[in-house]
Amino acid sequence: MDFGSTTYFGGTANQTVVKFHDHVARVGINYQFTAAPVVAKY
């Protein structure tokens, strides 16, 4: 993910650039513990 960057001025001629980015990994497992067949319920 990239959230862009922002430049901050501390009241002097110096500036600070802050970059916002992150890496995300997701894993999911679904399992039903009953012996009955899976039936969609609406």
Steps between C-alpha positions, in 0.01 A plus 500: 500500500620847424344792688710769332741747656482828689754782529536682833681830556637550852514881481847494344632446150520126575212280395404147599330258261300219661388204287221267607511145361451149635501134395212271600463121465177323592421130523164341582372145550134397515398156626169351616527243783162328443436198279185651343519639145537874454165661413455867418239666725337825391 
